[in-house]
Amino acid sequence: MLKTYAQMQKDKLRTMNERVRDLSRLQQQELDRLTLLQQHSDSIHPPQNASSVLFYQNAVAMKASVEQVIEVQTQRVVNTAHDLHQQQDAAAKQRAYYLALNTLLEKRKPAKSRED
């Protein structure tokens, strides 16, 4: 029965580790998006000698819109990093629990062998 429980805990640990990998990938994707947005924002320069005021206003408005998207994306990066950190902590605790359970099972094996 304890072996079955240990297997369940091992499966849970495997699932948690997969989630950590998924969150790591997601965090990298979010960081890449943020980098691209920042590069795009940096490339938007309102023309100094704009042929019309409307052209200048559009460029300024577009840069402001991209800056708002950057703020949202920055928050996504922060949230993803927080989720990743929480999942890493949970996986570390699960790993320690599983190893302790495994140690307990290993200690019980010699005791059963002596009984036989």
VOPAGU-2260 file (C-alpha; in pm, 1 decimal, decimal comma):
REM VOPAGU-2260
SITE   aa  ch    i         X         Y         Z
SITE  MET   A    0       0,0       0,0       0,0
SITE  LEU   A    1     283,3     236,4      83,2
SITE  LYS   A    2     446,4     152,3    -251,1
SITE  THR   A    3     126,8     251,9    -431,3
SITE  TYR   A    4     122,3     579,5    -240,3
SITE  ALA   A    5     490,4     636,6    -325,7
SITE  GLN   A    6     413,3     576,5    -694,3
SITE  MET   A    7     130,3     830,9    -676,7
SITE  GLN   A    8     370,6    1082,4    -524,6
SITE  LYS   A    9     627,3    1007,7    -795,8
SITE  ASP   A   10     363,5    1067,8   -1063,5
SITE  LYS   A   11     266,2    1391,3    -892,8
SITE  LEU   A   12     630,9    1500,1    -890,0
SITE  ARG   A   13     665,8    1416,6   -1260,4
SITE  THR   A   14     357,5    1626,1   -1337,3
SITE  MET   A   15     491,1    1915,3   -1130,2
SITE  ASN   A   16     827,1    1901,6   -1308,4
SITE  GLU   A   17     649,6    1907,7   -1645,4
SITE  ARG   A   18     456,7    2213,5   -1528,2
SITE  VAL   A   19     785,0    2382,0   -1429,1
SITE  ARG   A   20     923,8    2314,2   -1778,0
SITE  ASP   A   21     604,9    2449,2   -1938,7
SITE  LEU   A   22     614,2    2762,2   -1724,3
SITE  SER   A   23     982,4    2813,9   -1805,5
SITE  ARG   A   24     901,9    2799,4   -2175,4
SITE  LEU   A   25     606,9    3033,3   -2127,9
SITE  GLN   A   26     818,3    3279,8   -1934,5
SITE  GLN   A   27    1078,1    3280,6   -2211,4
SITE  GLN   A   28     805,9    3341,5   -2470,4
SITE  GLU   A   29     667,9    3631,9   -2267,0
SITE  LEU   A   30    1017,0    3780,0   -2231,9
SITE  ASP   A   31    1073,1    3743,5   -2605,8
SITE  ARG   A   32     743,9    3922,0   -2675,5
SITE  LEU   A   33     840,8    4201,8   -2438,8
SITE  THR   A   34    1176,8    4239,1   -2611,9
SITE  LEU   A   35    1010,9    4258,1   -2952,8
SITE  LEU   A   36     761,9    4516,0   -2829,9
SITE  GLN   A   37    1039,8    4727,0   -2682,4
SITE  GLN   A   38    1235,3    4706,1   -3007,4
SITE  HIS   A   39     925,6    4806,9   -3201,0
SITE  SER   A   40     861,1    5097,3   -2965,1
SITE  ASP   A   41    1220,0    5212,4   -3000,7
SITE  SER   A   42    1184,0    5210,0   -3378,6
SITE  ILE   A   43     884,0    5445,1   -3375,1
SITE  HIS   A   44    1005,5    5800,7   -3404,1
SITE  PRO   A   45     769,2    6084,1   -3480,9
SITE  PRO   A   46     916,4    6262,7   -3781,5
SITE  GLN   A   47    1080,9    6593,4   -3712,0
SITE  ASN   A   48     971,8    6744,3   -4039,2
SITE  ALA   A   49     631,5    6584,7   -4069,1
SITE  SER   A   50     449,1    6673,9   -4385,1
SITE  SER   A   51     129,1    6701,6   -4186,1
SITE  VAL   A   52      22,3    6735,9   -3826,3
SITE  LEU   A   53    -197,4    6429,3   -3866,0
SITE  PHE   A   54     103,2    6214,4   -3961,6
SITE  TYR   A   55     288,9    6335,9   -3651,6
SITE  GLN   A   56     -13,0    6275,6   -3427,2
SITE  ASN   A   57     -56,5    5922,3   -3563,9
SITE  ALA   A   58     307,6    5837,4   -3492,3
SITE  VAL   A   59     282,6    5973,2   -3137,8
SITE  ALA   A   60     -45,6    5786,8   -3077,1
SITE  MET   A   61     100,2    5463,6   -3214,7
SITE  LYS   A   62     402,4    5492,5   -2983,9
SITE  ALA   A   63     170,6    5558,1   -2687,3
SITE  SER   A   64     -36,2    5250,8   -2777,1
SITE  VAL   A   65     272,0    5033,0   -2800,6
SITE  GLU   A   66     389,1    5166,3   -2462,9
SITE  GLN   A   67      55,7    5059,2   -2310,5
SITE  VAL   A   68      95,3    4713,0   -2459,4
SITE  ILE   A   69     448,1    4703,0   -2314,2
SITE  GLU   A   70     305,7    4777,4   -1968,8
SITE  VAL   A   71      58,3    4489,5   -2004,0
SITE  GLN   A   72     330,7    4258,4   -2134,4
SITE  THR   A   73     561,8    4355,7   -1848,8
SITE  GLN   A   74     289,9    4255,9   -1603,6
SITE  ARG   A   75     251,3    3923,7   -1786,3
SITE  VAL   A   76     625,5    3863,7   -1750,1
SITE  VAL   A   77     605,9    3940,5   -1378,5
SITE  ASN   A   78     303,7    3712,8   -1332,1
SITE  THR   A   79     467,0    3429,5   -1523,5
SITE  ALA   A   80     786,1    3463,3   -1319,2
SITE  HIS   A   81     579,0    3451,5   -1000,4
SITE  ASP   A   82     390,9    3141,7   -1119,6
SITE  LEU   A   83     717,2    2973,5   -1215,2
SITE  HIS   A   84     872,4    3049,8    -876,9
SITE  GLN   A   85     568,5    2911,4    -692,1
SITE  GLN   A   86     569,7    2595,9    -904,6
SITE  GLN   A   87     943,1    2546,9    -851,2
SITE  ASP   A   88     893,5    2576,1    -474,6
SITE  ALA   A   89     604,8    2330,3    -480,7
SITE  ALA   A   90     805,4    2084,9    -692,0
SITE  ALA   A   91    1102,6    2110,9    -454,5
SITE  LYS   A   92     876,1    2033,2    -157,8
SITE  GLN   A   93     720,1    1743,8    -346,3
SITE  ARG   A   94    1066,1    1613,2    -436,9
SITE  ALA   A   95    1174,0    1624,8     -72,3
SITE  TYR   A   96     852,1    1450,5      33,8
SITE  TYR   A   97     895,3    1180,8    -230,3
SITE  LEU   A   98    1260,3    1122,0    -135,7
SITE  ALA   A   99    1168,0    1095,6     232,6
SITE  LEU   A  100     895,0     847,2     146,1
SITE  ASN   A  101    1137,2     650,6     -68,0
SITE  THR   A  102    1392,0     646,8     217,0
SITE  LEU   A  103    1124,0     513,1     448,2
SITE  LEU   A  104    1041,9     236,2     201,8
SITE  GLU   A  105    1410,8     146,9     166,2
SITE  LYS   A  106    1449,6     125,3     544,4
SITE  ARG   A  107    1149,9    -103,9     566,7
SITE  LYS   A  108    1290,8    -349,3     309,3
SITE  PRO   A  109    1568,4    -488,0     533,6
SITE  ALA   A  110    1324,0    -523,1     820,6
SITE  LYS   A  111    1093,8    -734,2     603,3
SITE  SER   A  112    1390,7    -942,0     485,9
SITE  ARG   A  113    1483,8   -1024,1     846,1
SITE  GLU   A  114    1127,0   -1128,8     916,9
SITE  ASP   A  115    1133,8   -1383,2     631,5
